[in-house]
């Protein structure tokens, strides 16, 4: 399963779909919606978020297990540094490994101050590079303290994330390089909203790979894509999500369409998003689709290229 997944990432087109567990004791309804839409046939794998915005959700580990068992395709399990210390991180990774949860998206995590759970405090023993280092140790058969493991785990595939935009591109290149230096095999960007932005990211990524050297030779950049169908979504992303740049033209087009009603606004947003997705796929067909569990919209976008 993972051999094909990584081969596609490095040598072919590559398309993954983000899923977000619910504030619920079951993840099955999410899996059922994906199956009903036939989305599992159109993607190479999935990702599972880890309590985004510090809002408590169903476990990313168990959601990943369910997706893999149901669809026989890899699930990229997000693991946040916010909620676990080094002991808990290593323990969780070892347990997940035995159940073949071995593609890990290392994330620092949103601030605990955003949580919906009263009095929550973040752990943050390190940022996402600490988790990448832990994975490197496990892949070498030792724990983070350097102690040999009784049983060597199956290979863990480390992924990381990056902003899609920065006022100073050199800062973005520096952060990409840092992730690659800690052995991230692929980096997923925040949502991209123009081919110009995508081109800049690809250029910065290649420069970062050169700086790191041969160990980053096979590393890949995966462009994040999040379809926008409402003006307020574009405004929220622009104002509240660091590292995302929604072009002025999108705001203007959605504002104009909104004056003709909600239906016209949504239609315009789907048109803009669809054209962008086709253009990004033509430029760099390694894309991670995020749609806040709006799987019908995700299918509409993906069906444009698959």
Beta strands, then each sheet from edge to edge (+ up, - down):
strand 1: 14-19
strand 2: 45-48
strand 3: 75-80
strand 4: 103-107
strand 5: 157-162
strand 6: 186-191
strand 7: 220-226
strand 8: 286-290
sheet 1: 1+ 2+ 3+ 4+ 5+ 6+ 7+ 8+ 1+
end
